[in-house]
């Protein structure tokens, strides 16, 4: 069974509004945050206060962003901005995944990647951690590609690995 099918089966991801999975479509910060909530079973329907100017109660992702934020799994881009519609990067996913797993790596291990120098300082320990756990690894050239956007197919694989790592299968 493919990870796309497993992600759907586990209730982590579904099709898009067009009725397709769209595996090559890049995913936003809000979309990935919703997946984080589904992995962890966070209550996204409770009454949250608005924290970010760009995430309001009328947004479909409001409850997901606030639940994940209050639980400590996501941060904004600043104190007042979450940037929900920005495409998420591999290093941003690494941060969220590391927080979900509650494990820590050694920041120096980021240099195991050919492009380790390109990982933002704030993400280094998280990138090292997801590599150590095998949740996210490098490409065939030994690169992590930290600034790259991530498509839905790749996110399905990451989500399934996290879900199963946590023993939810």
N, C-alpha and C positions, 0 to 999 in steps of 0.2 A: 504494500500500500504506500503510495507516495505521501510525502509530508504535507502536500496541499490537501489531500483527502483526509489525512489524520488531523490536521488543524481544523478542518470542518467538522469531523467526527467528534473531536474533543470540545467543540463549541468555542474555539479561539478565533476563528475567522470564517467569514462566509463570502458569498459573491458580492459584487459591487452593485450599484444601483442599475446597471445595465444588464444584470442577470448573468454575467460572466465572472470568472475568477480574475481575469486580467493579470496573469502571473508576472508580466514584465513591467506593469505599472509601478512607478515608485510610490513609496508610502510616506505619509506625513507624520509629524510628531504627534498629532492628535490621534491618528489611526493606530499608531504603535502603542500609545498610552492606553487606548481602549483594550488592546490585546493584553497588555500588562494586567489590567484589572480583571480580565477574564481568566488569565492564568492563575491569579491569586484569589479569585472569588471576592474581590472587593465590592462593597456596596456602593454603587454609583448613583443610586436613586434617593439618597438622603438629602436633607436640606443643607446645602453648602453655602457659605458666603462667597461672594466674588472676591478674587485675589488679584487676578491679572486683567488689565484693561482690554485685552484681546480675547478673553474667554468669558463670555457672559451667559447668563441663565438660558438665553434663547438658543444657544449653540448646541447641536446634537452631542458634542463631546464634553460639555461643561461638567457633568457629573463624573465622567471618567477622569478628566484632568484633575479635578479637585480631590477625588478619592485617592488617586495615585500620589498627588502632591501631599495631602495630609498624612498619608502613610509613609512618606519619605522616599518614595521610589523615583520621583521625577522632580526636577527643578525648572524654574522659568529660565528664559534667556537673560532676564534681569529681574529685579524686584516687581516690575509692573508688566512684563511681557512674557508670554509663554511661546509665542510664535507657532500656534497650532497648525497652521497651513504650510509651514516650511517643510520641505522634504527632510526626513531624518537621515543622519549620517551613520556610518558604521561605528564611529567612536561614541556617538550619543547612545546608540543601542547598547554598546558595551557597558556604558555607565549604568543604564537601567537594569540590564541583565545581572551585572555584578551585585547590585543592591538587592535584587530579587533572591539571588542565590545565597546572599549573606556570607560570601567567602572573599578572601583577599589574596592577591598575588604579590609579586615583587615587581615594583615599577621598572626596575632595571631590565626585567625580562622582555620589555617592549622592544629591546634591541635585538631580540631573536628574529624580528621581522626585518627584511631588507629595507623597508621604508619606515622603520621604527622612529627615526628622527622626525618624521612627518606627523606623528601622533601628538596632539595638543597636550601640554603639560598636565592639565586638569584631568585628562583621560588616560594617562599612561598606566596607572595601577589597575584601572578597570579593563583596559585592553589586555594587559598581561594576565589578568584573572580569567577572562572569558577564554583566552587561549589555553590556559592551564587546565580548565575544566573540559575543554573540547567543544564547548557550545559554539564558539566562533573561532575559526582558524584562518590562516592565510590562504592565499591563492596558490596556484601551481608554481609561481615564481617566488614564493616566500614573502609576499607582500600582504599587509593587512588592509591597505587602501582606506585609511581612517576617514578621509573627507568624502568618500564616495557615498552617493545616495544608494538606497537599498530598495530592491523591488519586492513585490508581494510574494513571489515564489521563495526568495531567500528568507524573508521574514517568516513564512510558514515553517521552514526548516528550523530556524532559530526558536520560534515559539514552541514547536513540538519538542525540541531538545530540552528546553527549559522546563516545560510541563512534565516531561518524563523524568528529568533529573530530580525534580521535586517529588517524584514517586506517584504522580497522578496518572497512571495508565492502567 
